[in-house]
Amino acid sequence: MKKILAVGLLFLGLASGAKALTSASSVKVKVFEMRASVNSDCSGAVTIFKTDNPTPVDLMTNPLLGSGALTNGTYHCLMFHIDDILTVVPQTTDGSCTAGTAYNLDIFTDQFQNLSATPEGVVILAHPGIEDDPWIYFNDSTATALTNDCFAKVNDGCSVCSGPCRMTPLNETSDQTHSLVINTNFKVDGSSTTCVMLQPVMSIR
Amino acid sequence: MKGILRLAQSRWLRVLAPILLACLTACAKKHDPAAANSGGGAAVQRNVITMKGAAQ
């Protein structure tokens, strides 16, 4: 019995040590533009707000990203032009990620799995550690999937797909406040020689 | 000068001036969106959408 327990504990220890993951105490992001569309394919979008030089805002403080006017209607697609390099402070020290130290971590980094495009269709390729400024898409089309990375408005058919993330349509008949959620809980990875960010879970609330 | 005075006193101008004025007022109203909306046309309602950021 003791032997089985010891083997079990050893297995658990190995499994938990396989990947050092922590959360963040600060996640700063820059948002250049937001658009909304009444169509599930994101066509015919209108700009809600836009800036060429956004100030980095800390998602932990529930910051204002921007605001703008929308006519009455049901909006089936929201899209955001963001800086893919987030400034992240790990909550705890985990492997190569040190608590309290700010890291510039790329979330649009895999040139084989991440692919984005502007709403007009201009392709944006992922480059590790380089600011590529992709778009992220949320809609209620059949192309959405939990495994999608949100970087494309249509599914590109790759193994871990660039495709839109799911959102519930917004029925705009009055002034409303919503949130772009970029959840980095247990996505800060210190298991390799450098601190990196795994794909965060993004959603609209 | 005499010609202008004669024109101002002419019966035709006295008849035409109010019609011309009414016409110009109507045209101006037609090109003013605010006035056009208040005239019973369906105004497009615009809402303010505020977007915040969140970590969870």
Boltz contact constraints between the chains, C-beta under 6 A:
constraints:
  - contact:
      token1: [A, 27]
      token2: [B, 55]
      max_distance: 6.0
  - contact:
      token1: [A, 34]
      token2: [B, 51]
      max_distance: 6.0
  - contact:
      token1: [A, 48]
      token2: [B, 49]
      max_distance: 6.0
  - contact:
      token1: [A, 57]
      token2: [B, 53]
      max_distance: 6.0
  - contact:
      token1: [A, 59]
      token2: [B, 53]
      max_distance: 6.0
  - contact:
      token1: [A, 59]
      token2: [B, 54]
      max_distance: 6.0
  - contact:
      token1: [A, 59]
      token2: [B, 55]
      max_distance: 6.0
  - contact:
      token1: [A, 60]
      token2: [B, 55]
      max_distance: 6.0
  - contact:
      token1: [A, 62]
      token2: [B, 52]
      max_distance: 6.0
  - contact:
      token1: [A, 62]
      token2: [B, 54]
      max_distance: 6.0
  - contact:
      token1: [A, 63]
      token2: [B, 53]
      max_distance: 6.0
  - contact:
      token1: [A, 64]
      token2: [B, 52]
      max_distance: 6.0
  - contact:
      token1: [A, 65]
      token2: [B, 51]
      max_distance: 6.0
  - contact:
      token1: [A, 65]
      token2: [B, 53]
      max_distance: 6.0
  - contact:
      token1: [A, 66]
      token2: [B, 51]
      max_distance: 6.0
  - contact:
      token1: [A, 67]
      token2: [B, 48]
      max_distance: 6.0
  - contact:
      token1: [A, 67]
      token2: [B, 50]
      max_distance: 6.0
  - contact:
      token1: [A, 69]
      token2: [B, 46]
      max_distance: 6.0
  - contact:
      token1: [A, 70]
      token2: [B, 47]
      max_distance: 6.0
  - contact:
      token1: [A, 70]
      token2: [B, 49]
      max_distance: 6.0
  - contact:
      token1: [A, 71]
      token2: [B, 44]
      max_distance: 6.0
  - contact:
      token1: [A, 71]
      token2: [B, 46]
      max_distance: 6.0
  - contact:
      token1: [A, 72]
      token2: [B, 45]
      max_distance: 6.0
  - contact:
      token1: [A, 172]
      token2: [B, 47]
      max_distance: 6.0
  - contact:
      token1: [A, 174]
      token2: [B, 47]
      max_distance: 6.0
  - contact:
      token1: [A, 175]
      token2: [B, 47]
      max_distance: 6.0
  - contact:
      token1: [A, 175]
      token2: [B, 48]
      max_distance: 6.0
  - contact:
      token1: [A, 176]
      token2: [B, 49]
      max_distance: 6.0
  - contact:
      token1: [A, 177]
      token2: [B, 50]
      max_distance: 6.0
  - contact:
      token1: [A, 178]
      token2: [B, 51]
      max_distance: 6.0
  - contact:
      token1: [A, 179]
      token2: [B, 52]
      max_distance: 6.0
  - contact:
      token1: [A, 179]
      token2: [B, 54]
      max_distance: 6.0
  - contact:
      token1: [A, 180]
      token2: [B, 53]
      max_distance: 6.0
  - contact:
      token1: [A, 181]
      token2: [B, 54]
      max_distance: 6.0
  - contact:
      token1: [A, 183]
      token2: [B, 56]
      max_distance: 6.0
